[in-house]
Amino acid sequence: INPLSELTNKRRLTALGPGGLSRDRAGLEVRDVHPSHYGRICPIETPEGPNIGLINNLSTYARVNEYGFITTPYRKVINGIIQNDQVEYLTADQEKNFIIAQSNVNQDENGKILDEIIVSRFNGDDYMAKVEEIHYIDVSPKQIVSVATSGIPFLENDDANRALM
């Protein structure tokens, strides 16, 4: 028994089945990666062939809330200071209203963000934000990929097709 395979199988999502899509009629817009997938659905781990983009996996820290929405964790930022003890899980709809920084920002030992301008996300787009504008920050750089994909060394240097292997 392969434990990684078992874990991946338990975290699998599908758009197929009763009340869902059929692989014959699913277009490219349904199969493609969307900004709302960030931290919720892995953009890399999906099968090749007719099921591409229709069968996916939950990202590393993603979980399903009581209403059935996929949420991802963020650390709260107050006045440019990261609150490491305040982690909030947000849905894609909630996330649109906030400016969210990447987890790799420069910070001191107290969690104060050292950079003045930070590459962030707002309303699904990249946004250059002042440190005072930041509401949340990612919990980890591995937040966007699945558990299996996060084990690939130097993933950022891999070709996307090669990472799929």
C-alpha positions in Angstrom: 0.0 0.0 0.0 1.3 3.4 -1.0 0.5 6.0 1.7 0.9 9.0 -0.7 -1.5 7.4 -3.2 -4.0 6.8 -0.4 -3.8 10.4 0.8 -4.1 11.7 -2.8 -7.1 9.5 -3.5 -8.9 10.8 -0.3 -8.3 14.4 -1.3 -9.6 14.1 -4.9 -12.3 16.3 -6.3 -14.4 15.6 -9.4 -16.8 17.7 -11.5 -18.2 14.5 -13.1 -21.1 12.4 -12.0 -24.8 12.9 -11.2 -25.6 16.7 -11.3 -22.1 17.4 -12.6 -20.5 17.7 -16.0 -20.0 15.0 -18.7 -16.4 14.7 -20.0 -17.8 14.9 -23.6 -19.4 18.3 -23.2 -17.0 20.0 -20.8 -15.2 22.9 -22.6 -11.8 24.5 -22.0 -13.2 27.2 -19.7 -14.4 24.6 -17.2 -11.1 22.6 -17.3 -8.8 25.6 -17.0 -7.3 27.0 -13.8 -9.2 29.9 -12.3 -8.0 32.5 -9.7 -10.5 31.2 -7.2 -8.6 27.9 -7.2 -5.7 29.5 -5.4 -4.9 27.5 -2.2 -8.0 25.4 -2.8 -7.5 23.2 -5.9 -4.0 22.2 -7.1 -3.3 23.6 -10.5 -0.8 20.9 -11.4 -2.1 17.5 -10.2 -4.8 16.5 -12.7 -4.9 13.4 -15.0 -4.0 13.7 -18.6 -6.5 12.7 -21.4 -10.2 13.2 -21.4 -10.4 13.9 -17.6 -7.9 16.8 -17.6 -9.2 19.6 -15.4 -12.3 17.6 -14.4 -10.6 15.6 -11.7 -8.5 17.6 -9.4 -7.0 17.5 -5.9 -7.4 19.7 -2.8 -4.4 21.9 -2.1 -2.2 21.2 0.9 -4.0 23.2 3.6 -7.5 23.4 1.9 -10.5 22.1 3.7 -14.2 21.9 3.1 -16.4 24.0 5.5 -19.8 23.2 6.9 -21.6 24.6 3.8 -19.5 22.6 1.3 -17.3 25.4 0.2 -13.5 24.9 -0.1 -11.6 27.2 2.2 -7.9 28.0 2.5 -6.0 29.5 5.5 -4.5 33.0 5.8 -2.7 34.7 8.6 -4.2 38.1 9.6 -2.1 41.2 9.1 -2.7 44.3 11.3 -0.8 47.5 10.7 1.9 45.7 8.8 2.4 43.1 11.5 1.7 39.4 10.8 -0.5 37.9 13.5 0.9 34.4 13.6 -1.7 33.3 16.2 -4.7 34.4 14.0 -5.3 32.0 11.1 -8.6 32.4 9.3 -10.0 30.1 6.6 -11.6 32.1 3.7 -13.7 31.0 0.7 -13.0 32.3 -2.7 -15.9 34.7 -2.5 -14.7 36.1 0.9 -11.1 36.4 -0.4 -12.1 38.8 -3.2 -12.7 41.6 -0.7 -9.2 41.5 0.8 -5.6 42.4 -0.2 -3.5 39.2 0.4 0.3 39.1 0.3 2.5 36.1 -0.5 4.1 34.2 2.3 7.6 35.0 1.3 7.7 38.7 2.2 10.6 40.0 4.3 9.7 40.2 8.0 11.5 40.6 11.3 11.4 38.2 14.3 8.3 40.0 15.6 6.3 39.5 12.3 6.6 43.1 11.1 6.7 43.3 7.3 9.9 45.1 6.2 9.1 45.9 2.6 7.2 49.0 1.8 5.5 47.8 -1.4 4.4 44.2 -1.7 3.2 42.1 -4.6 -0.3 41.0 -3.5 -3.6 39.7 -4.8 -6.8 41.7 -4.9 -10.0 40.6 -6.6 -8.2 37.9 -8.5 -5.5 40.1 -10.0 -1.9 41.1 -9.0 -1.7 44.2 -7.0 1.2 46.3 -5.7 0.1 47.2 -2.2 1.5 49.4 0.6 2.3 47.4 3.7 -0.5 49.2 5.6 -3.1 48.0 3.0 -2.4 44.3 3.5 -5.2 42.4 5.2 -3.9 38.8 5.1 -0.9 36.8 4.1 -0.5 33.2 2.8 0.4 30.6 5.5 3.0 28.8 3.2 4.5 28.9 -0.3 3.2 25.3 -0.6 -0.4 26.4 0.0 -1.3 26.5 -3.7 -0.3 22.9 -4.6 -1.5 19.4 -3.4 0.3 17.3 -0.9 1.9 15.1 -3.6 3.0 18.0 -5.7 4.5 19.8 -2.7 7.0 16.9 -2.5 8.5 17.7 -5.9 11.9 19.3 -5.3 12.6 22.6 -7.1 9.0 22.6 -8.5 9.3 26.3 -9.6 12.1 25.2 -12.0 10.2 22.3 -13.5 8.3 22.3 -16.7 4.6 22.0 -16.1 4.2 18.8 -18.2 7.2 17.3 -16.4 5.7 18.1 -13.0 2.5 16.3 -14.0 4.5 13.0 -14.2 
